[in-house]
Amino acid sequence: MTSFLRVEEGLGLVQLGTSKLSMDSQYLVFDNYSIFVPAGIWHNIVNIGNQPLRMTSVYAPPHYEWGTVHPTKADSIQNDES
């Protein structure tokens, strides 16, 4: 699945790599920054600022039903497990 991520507000650290244990590329991201994550690339985004990190994400092909919102990572994991 290919992902397009856009930081609307905040400061974050993006980690990318070929596996969960080798995310060896790191980038600072901030307001209006965009990240393209090709299929098969592991990624993680961490809020390192003093305010909420607000993002928009687009996945292709679609994985979630229209209107799905995951306020937290825990909500996303729980939804994927059910």
N, C-alpha and C positions, 0 to 999 in steps of 0.2 A: 504494500500500500504506500503510495506517495503522499507526503504531507506538505502543506504550505502553512506556515505559522507567521503571524504578524503581531508584534508587540504594539498594543495601543497606548499603554502607559506603564511606566515602571522601569526597573533595572533588573536584568537577569543574566544568568550564566548558562549558555547552551553547551552541552557536551554531545559529541557525535563520535561514532566508531562502528567498527564492523561486528562487534559483539558486546554483550552486556559488561564483560570484564575488560574490554579494550576500547573504551570511549576516550581516545587519546587526543581528540581535537576539542578545543574549548574557545568560545567566543563570548565577549560581552555584548549584550543586546539592550536596547533602550527604546524610548518612544519612536514609533514609526519604522522600526527595524523589521525586516522580513527574513524568514529562514525557509529554505527549500530543503526538504529531507527526502532523498530518493528512496525507493522501495528497498527494503533489506538493510537499511542503515539504522542502528540503534541510536536513540536520542533521549535526552533528558534536559529539562529546563528548570532552573532553580532561581527563585526570587532572592536576590541579594541586596535589595533596596530597603528603604524604610517605609514604603507604601505598597499597596497591593500591586501585583504584576497582572495587568489586564491584557488578555490575548484573544485573538481570533484564530481559529484553525479550520482548514479545509482539507479533507481526505479524499483520495480518489483511488480506486473506486469507493463509493459510499459504504461505510461499515455500520453506521448507526441510523436508526429511524429518524425521519424528519422531526425537528424540534427537540431532539435529545440535548439536555444540558447536564454537564457534570461539574458542579460547583467545586468539588475537590477531587484529588487523585483517588482517594478511597472510594468515592461514589463511582468513579469510572471503573475501578477494579471490581467492585461489587456487581456492577451491571454486566461486565464481561464474564463473570463467573456464573451468573444466573441464566 
